[in-house]
């Protein structure tokens, strides 16, 4: 099955280089990015759309849903939970360490990378058992890092910072049944 992953449109905290708020929506540029992506994929026929329940992802999914397909929200697609880092500048952490799979450094109450990756792996393993040909997933940059790790493996050095989709970017994966 083909799985297409989309990252939500731009948010204000993306621009400000801050850790996202859970209830944050996309901004005007994010809306425009989603509309442009809708034009780009309007002829693609997905069986279904899965989406993170976070507002910024759901708003993006609603905009790009050119064929009015069913949208199913799934908590496993949420961004890495930043905990008490929400709204703080990303420079308050060492980003290399924050996105190092093998690091045990905890900056606050954020979710571990391993927990995020387990959620995404669980979602993808369950998706394998569905009878879809094409699935669209709308989620987040952290989620896209977990997708890359699932399909291509975790980099040997554990460094994940450079991985991940840009706002309103789409990437195709091939998900094979076991």
N, C-alpha and C positions, 0 to 999 in steps of 0.2 A: 504494500500500500504506500502511496505517496503521502507524506505528511509535510505540510507547508507551515512553517512557523513565522509569525509576524510579531514584531515588538510594537507596543503601543506608540502613539504619536507623542511628540514632545510635551513635557510638563515644565512648569516654572522651576521646580527644583532641579531638573536636568540642566537648565540654563545656568542656574545659580550654583551648580556643583554642590548640591546638598543631598543628603539621604532623603529619599521620597517619604512623604506622608502617606499613610494607608489610604486615606479618603481623598487623595488628590486626583483631580481631573486633568485632561489634556488642555493645553492653552490654545490660543488662536492659530499659532503655527502648527501645533499638533493636529488640529482639526483639518487644516489645509493639507498637511502631509497625508492624513488618512484619506482625504478626498482624492489626492493624486494617486495613492496606492489603489483605491477603488477602481479608478480608470485603468490602471495597469493590469489588474486581475479580473476585470469585469466579465471576460469571456471564459474564465476558468470555472468549471462546474464542480463544486465540492459536494460531497455527500452530507457533510455536517460541519458545524463550527464548534470547537471547544474553546473556552475562554476562561481566563482568570476572573474571579469575582470582583477584583479591584476595579474601581470606577474608571480609571484611565484605560485599562484594557477593554472593559465592556463598551465604553464610548467608542473606542477605535473599532471594535468588532461591529457595532451597530452601523457605523459609517461605511465600512468596507463590504458589508453584506449585500452586494448588488443583486443577488438572486433570492433574497429573503429566506435563506436557509435557517433551520433550527439552530439556535445557539444554546449550548449546554455549558453552564459554568461549573468549574471544578477547582476546589480549593488547592489541589496539588500543583496547580499552575501559577499560584501566587508568587510574587517576588520574594526573594530572601527577606525574612522579617528582620527589620533593622532595630526593633526594640527601642530602647531609649536613645538611639542615635538619630531617630527620625527628625528631620528638619535641621540637623547640625551639618556644618560644612564637611565635605568628604575629607578635607585635609586634617580633620581631627583624628584620623586613623592613618596608619600606613597602608595605603591601598594595595600594595604588593602583598602584604601580609594578610590583609582582610580577605583577599581573593586567592590565597595560597591554600590549596586543598589539604596539604599536610601540616599546616600551621595549627597550633593549639592556643594561639593568642586569642583572648576574649576581650573586646573593648567595652562591652556593656552587656546588654541583655539581648543582643542579636542572635538570630538563629545560626547554627553552625552550617558550614557549606555541606557537610556530609548529610545533614538532615534535609536540606534543600534538594540535593542530588537524589536521595532516597525517595522523596516525594515524586520527583519527576520520573525516576526509573519505574516506580510503581504505576504511575499513569501510563507510561509508554508500554510497559509489559501487559497491562490490561487492554490497551488499545489494540495490541497485536491480535487479540481474540475476537475483534469485531470484524464484520464483513463489509468494510468500506474500501473504496478504491482511492479516493482523495479526501483528505481531512485537512481543514484549516484550523490552526491553533493560534490564538492571540494571547500574548503573555508579556514577558518582561526581559530585560537584559540578563539578569541573574538566571532566569529560567532558560534563556538561550544558551548560557554557558553550560548548564546542566544537560541540555539537549546535545551540544557538541561533545561533551564528555561521554554521554551515553553511546552516541554513534561512532565516535572516533577514539575514545579512550581519554583518560586523564593524562595530561602532559607529564612526562617523566619527572620534571622538576616541580610539578604541582601548581605552576603559575597559570592563573586563569584570567588575570586582569585584562589582557589584550583580546580575549575571546568575547563573543557576544555581538548581538545585532545592534545596529544604529536605530534610532527612532523611525518607525514605519517602514523598516526594511523587512524583506521576506527571504526565507531560505528554504530550500527543498531537501527533504530527507527520504530515504527509502527504508520503510519499516517492514521487516520480514517476519512472518509467523515462525514460531519455534519449530 
